[in-house]
Amino acid sequence: MLYYILYQWIFRTYGANSESYFYKGLNVFQYVTFRTGLATVTSLLISLFFGKYVIRKLTELKVGQEIREELSAEHQAKKGTPTMGGVLIIGSVIIATLLWGKLDSLFLWIALGATTCFAAIGFADDYIKIVKKRSLGLTGKQKLAGQLITALAVWAVLYFFTNYEWNLSIPFLKATAQTAITIIPPWLYLGFIVFILLGASNAVNLTDGLDGLASSVTFIAMSALTALTYVSSDARWAERLDLTHNPMSAELTVFCGAMVGASLGFLWYNSPPAEVFMGDVGSLAIGGALGTVAVLTKQEFLLPFIGGVFILEALSVMMQVSYFKFTRRSTGVGKRIFRQAPLHHHFQLSGWKEPKIVFRFVIIAILFALLSLSTLKLR
């Protein structure tokens, strides 16, 4: 919105033929990198300034976290901590993106819409947990149905309203080679989008179990995705790095930057000991945003590297459940691979202190992010 006021209207109306340095300075607002930086700072400041207010309101409304009975005593002590703090993240992202993004970008609206829908699913889940005092929230089928509808909506908008290229961008393959071997029908791509969006949203949701873990890993993953989104939307960088170039995804850089700032601002209050939890309204929305941007920018196959910690957490749950069911069918007694899943609970029950787990997972997240960026020159 401010782009149209500060650049298109003021500059073109008063400054186009002016020698004033002020009017010439407004020219920087046309650059997506500049507006991405402003969106990052704006969302950071919003989340910092309004964090205390949101926490106080959640406390007044008695929106306290319910803790599953099987979790450790360390987690039981967190019962009643304000949750649903994800509204602070999503609110900051939406406001900052609307302020600094070009609102004529359909891809930008797809990302905002998908993130909002996933946030709504998470909000309903958190609301049921709090009102009904039921730690499991929505049933699995209800949550899955909402996620499926959102993924289908993303595909439908891409199919009917854009010139989206239905090909897969595979790391380590040049664009000329991949175009010939990875074009798939749109209806088959629907299944791929469903897998990406549901997998990403649930992976972040599973990671949100320790103070500062999900928000810090989100900051790192979104920082890497911001860089990847920018280079894939810029013709010069895309050609140099053999990426699928899509100029429509340029404004997604602003959205990703806003997510970086919001997650960092939220971490101020979510760092151990946490004053507020993001809840499903935050974790599902963040995962949905990661998956949606990855699809729009053709970075689907890099997503496991960008959000490697999220993937490890999700895989630990899948392995635990699968092995338990297999051993129960074959031997009559279910066995476990980990002490408890997701993976961070395994280390917690192994004696690691919560801050140590978070810091070590952050280090791993940084390594994954650097690995994802290094693939740009390995094509």
C-alpha positions in Angstrom: 0.0 0.0 0.0 2.8 2.5 0.9 4.5 1.6 -2.4 1.6 3.2 -4.3 1.7 6.3 -2.0 5.4 6.8 -1.7 6.4 5.8 -5.2 3.7 5.6 -7.8 1.6 8.6 -6.7 4.0 11.1 -5.1 7.0 10.3 -7.3 5.2 10.1 -10.6 2.9 13.1 -9.8 5.5 15.5 -8.2 8.9 14.1 -8.6 9.2 12.7 -12.1 10.6 15.9 -13.5 12.0 17.3 -10.2 15.6 17.7 -9.4 14.9 17.4 -5.6 16.9 14.7 -3.9 13.8 13.9 -1.8 11.7 13.0 -4.8 14.6 11.1 -6.4 15.0 9.3 -3.1 11.5 7.9 -3.4 12.8 5.9 -6.4 14.2 3.3 -4.0 10.6 2.1 -3.2 10.4 0.4 -6.5 13.1 -2.1 -5.5 11.8 -5.3 -3.9 15.0 -5.6 -1.8 14.4 -2.3 -0.1 10.8 -3.0 0.6 11.7 -6.4 1.9 14.0 -4.9 4.4 11.3 -2.4 5.5 8.7 -5.3 5.8 11.2 -7.2 8.0 11.8 -4.3 10.3 8.1 -3.3 10.3 6.9 -6.8 11.3 9.7 -7.1 13.9 8.6 -3.8 15.5 4.9 -4.6 15.5 5.5 -7.9 17.2 7.9 -6.3 19.7 5.6 -3.4 20.5 2.3 -5.3 20.7 3.8 -8.5 22.3 3.1 -7.4 25.9 -0.4 -6.3 25.0 -1.2 -9.6 23.3 0.2 -11.6 26.2 -1.8 -9.5 28.7 -5.0 -9.9 26.7 -4.5 -13.7 26.4 -3.9 -13.9 30.2 -7.0 -11.9 30.9 -9.0 -14.2 28.6 -7.5 -17.2 30.4 -6.2 -18.6 27.2 -3.8 -20.9 28.9 -1.9 -23.9 27.4 -3.2 -27.4 28.2 -0.4 -29.9 28.6 -0.8 -33.6 27.6 -0.6 -35.9 30.6 2.1 -38.1 29.1 4.6 -35.2 28.9 7.4 -34.6 31.5 7.0 -32.7 34.7 9.1 -29.9 33.2 6.3 -29.5 30.6 3.5 -29.8 33.2 5.0 -26.7 35.0 4.1 -24.7 31.8 0.4 -25.4 32.1 -1.6 -22.1 32.0 1.1 -20.2 30.0 -0.7 -18.0 27.5 -1.0 -19.6 24.1 -2.4 -18.6 20.7 0.4 -16.1 20.5 0.7 -17.0 16.8 -1.9 -14.3 16.2 0.9 -11.8 16.9 3.1 -13.4 14.2 0.3 -13.7 11.6 -1.0 -10.2 12.3 2.5 -8.7 12.0 3.1 -10.5 8.7 -0.2 -9.5 7.2 0.2 -5.8 8.2 3.8 -5.5 7.1 3.1 -7.3 3.8 0.1 -5.1 3.0 2.1 -2.0 3.8 5.2 -2.7 1.7 4.1 -5.2 -1.0 2.8 -4.5 -4.4 -0.8 -5.5 -4.0 -1.3 -6.3 -7.7 0.7 -9.5 -7.3 -1.6 -12.5 -7.3 1.1 -14.7 -5.9 1.3 -12.4 -2.9 -2.4 -12.8 -2.3 -2.1 -16.6 -2.7 0.5 -16.7 0.1 -1.5 -14.4 2.3 -4.7 -16.3 1.7 -3.2 -19.7 2.3 -1.4 -18.5 5.5 -4.6 -17.0 6.8 -6.6 -20.2 6.1 -4.0 -22.4 7.9 -4.1 -19.9 10.8 -7.9 -20.2 10.9 -7.6 -24.0 11.2 -5.0 -23.6 14.0 -7.2 -21.0 15.7 -10.2 -23.4 15.7 -7.9 -26.1 17.1 -6.6 -23.9 19.9 -10.1 -22.6 20.7 -11.4 -26.2 21.2 -8.4 -27.0 23.4 -9.0 -24.0 25.7 -12.8 -23.8 25.8 -13.4 -27.6 26.1 -10.1 -28.1 28.1 -9.2 -30.9 25.7 -5.5 -31.0 24.9 -6.0 -32.7 21.5 -8.2 -29.9 20.0 -9.7 -30.7 16.5 -10.0 -34.3 15.4 -7.5 -35.5 12.9 -10.1 -35.7 10.2 -11.3 -32.2 10.8 -7.8 -30.7 10.7 -7.0 -32.7 7.6 -10.1 -31.6 5.8 -9.3 -27.9 6.4 -5.8 -28.4 5.2 -6.9 -30.3 2.1 -9.4 -27.6 1.2 -6.7 -24.9 1.5 -4.3 -26.9 -0.7 -7.0 -27.4 -3.3 -7.8 -23.7 -3.3 -4.1 -22.9 -3.9 -4.0 -25.3 -6.8 -7.3 -24.0 -8.2 -6.1 -20.4 -8.2 -2.9 -21.4 -9.9 -4.7 -23.4 -12.5 -7.5 -21.0 -13.4 -5.9 -17.5 -12.9 -2.2 -17.8 -13.5 0.3 -19.1 -16.1 1.9 -21.3 -13.5 4.5 -23.8 -15.0 3.6 -27.3 -14.1 7.2 -28.6 -13.9 9.4 -29.5 -11.0 12.6 -27.7 -10.3 15.0 -30.3 -9.2 18.3 -29.3 -7.5 21.5 -30.2 -9.2 19.8 -30.2 -12.6 20.0 -27.3 -15.0 16.8 -25.6 -16.1 17.2 -26.8 -19.7 17.5 -30.4 -18.6 14.8 -30.4 -16.0 12.2 -28.8 -18.3 12.3 -31.7 -20.6 11.9 -34.4 -18.0 9.8 -33.0 -15.1 6.7 -31.5 -16.7 3.7 -33.2 -15.2 -0.1 -32.8 -15.7 -1.8 -30.2 -13.5 -4.1 -32.7 -11.9 -1.1 -34.8 -10.8 0.6 -31.6 -9.5 -2.4 -31.2 -7.2 -1.3 -34.3 -5.3 2.2 -32.8 -5.0 0.8 -29.5 -3.7 -1.3 -31.3 -1.1 1.7 -33.3 0.0 3.9 -30.2 0.3 1.4 -28.0 2.1 0.1 -30.6 4.5 3.6 -32.0 5.2 5.0 -28.5 5.9 2.2 -27.3 8.1 2.1 -30.5 10.3 5.9 -30.6 10.5 6.1 -27.1 12.0 3.2 -28.0 14.3 5.1 -31.0 15.6 8.3 -28.9 16.2 6.4 -26.4 18.4 7.1 -28.2 21.7 10.0 -26.4 23.4 10.4 -22.7 24.4 11.8 -20.8 21.4 12.3 -23.9 19.2 9.7 -23.4 16.4 10.1 -19.6 16.3 14.0 -19.7 16.1 14.0 -22.4 13.4 11.3 -20.5 11.5 13.5 -17.4 11.5 16.4 -19.4 10.0 14.3 -21.3 7.5 12.4 -18.1 6.3 15.7 -16.2 6.0 17.0 -18.8 3.6 13.7 -18.9 1.7 13.7 -15.1 1.4 17.1 -15.3 -0.4 15.9 -18.2 -2.6 12.7 -16.4 -3.5 14.6 -13.2 -4.5 17.1 -14.9 -6.8 14.4 -17.1 -8.5 12.3 -14.0 -9.2 15.2 -11.9 -10.6 15.9 -12.7 -14.3 19.7 -12.0 -14.0 20.2 -14.2 -10.9 17.8 -17.0 -12.2 19.7 -17.2 -15.5 23.1 -17.2 -13.8 22.1 -19.9 -11.3 20.0 -22.0 -13.7 16.8 -21.5 -11.7 13.2 -21.5 -13.0 12.5 -17.8 -13.4 9.1 -16.5 -12.4 8.8 -12.7 -12.1 5.3 -13.2 -10.5 7.0 -14.4 -7.3 9.0 -11.2 -6.7 6.6 -9.8 -4.2 6.8 -13.0 -2.2 10.2 -11.8 -1.0 8.4 -9.0 0.9 6.1 -11.7 2.5 9.1 -13.9 3.5 10.9 -10.9 4.9 7.8 -10.0 7.0 7.8 -13.6 8.3 11.4 -13.3 9.2 10.9 -10.2 11.3 7.7 -11.4 12.9 9.3 -14.7 14.0 12.3 -12.9 15.4 10.0 -10.5 17.3 7.9 -13.3 18.7 11.1 -15.1 19.8 11.7 -12.2 22.2 8.7 -13.4 24.2 8.9 -17.1 23.4 12.6 -17.6 24.4 13.0 -19.7 27.5 11.3 -19.4 29.8 8.5 -18.6 27.4 6.0 -15.9 28.3 3.7 -17.0 25.5 3.3 -20.0 23.1 2.4 -19.6 19.4 -0.2 -22.4 19.5 -1.5 -24.1 16.4 -2.7 -20.8 15.1 1.0 -19.9 14.6 2.6 -23.2 13.8 0.1 -24.4 11.2 0.2 -20.9 9.5 4.0 -20.8 9.4 4.2 -24.3 7.9 1.5 -23.4 5.4 3.4 -20.3 4.5 6.6 -22.2 4.0 4.9 -24.8 1.8 3.0 -22.3 -0.2 6.0 -20.1 -1.0 8.0 -23.2 -1.9 5.4 -24.2 -4.4 5.0 -20.7 -5.9 8.8 -20.3 -6.3 9.5 -23.9 -7.5 11.6 -24.7 -4.4 9.6 -27.8 -3.4 12.6 -30.1 -3.5 14.7 -27.7 -1.5 12.1 -27.4 1.3 13.6 -30.5 3.1 16.9 -28.6 3.3 15.4 -25.2 4.0 13.3 -26.6 6.9 15.5 -29.6 7.8 14.7 -29.5 11.5 11.0 -29.5 10.8 11.4 -32.6 8.6 13.5 -34.5 11.2 10.8 -33.8 13.8 8.1 -35.1 11.5 10.1 -38.1 10.4 10.7 -39.1 14.1 6.9 -39.2 14.7 6.3 -41.2 11.5 9.1 -43.7 12.4 7.9 -44.0 16.0 4.2 -44.7 15.1 5.1 -47.0 12.2 7.5 -49.1 14.2 5.2 -49.3 17.2 2.3 -50.6 15.0 4.6 -53.0 13.1 6.0 -54.5 16.3 2.6 -54.7 17.9 1.2 -56.6 14.9 4.2 -58.9 14.6 5.1 -59.6 18.2 2.0 -58.5 20.1 3.9 -55.9 22.0 4.5 -52.4 20.6 8.1 -51.1 20.7 9.5 -47.7 20.3 12.6 -46.3 18.5 12.7 -43.1 20.6 11.9 -42.5 24.2 9.2 -40.2 23.0 8.4 -38.4 19.8 8.7 -35.8 18.3 12.5 -35.9 18.5 13.0 -33.0 20.9 11.1 -34.9 23.6 13.4 -37.9 23.1 16.4 -35.8 24.0 14.6 -34.2 26.9 13.8 -37.6 28.4 17.5 -38.5 27.8 18.5 -35.8 30.3 19.2 -32.8 28.0 18.1 -29.5 29.3 15.5 -27.6 27.2 17.8 -24.6 26.3 20.6 -27.1 25.2 18.1 -28.9 22.9 16.9 -25.6 21.4 20.4 -24.2 20.8 21.6 -27.5 19.2 18.6 -27.7 17.0 19.2 -24.1 15.9 22.8 -25.0 14.9 21.4 -27.9 12.8 18.8 -25.5 11.3 21.6 -23.1 10.3 23.5 -26.0 8.6 20.5 -27.0 6.7 19.8 -23.4 5.6 23.4 -23.1 4.4 23.1 -26.4 2.6 20.0 -25.2 0.8 21.8 -22.0 -0.4 24.8 -24.0 -1.5 22.7 -25.9 -4.0 22.4 -22.7 -6.1 25.8 -23.2 -7.5 25.5 -27.0 -7.9 23.3 -27.2 -10.9 
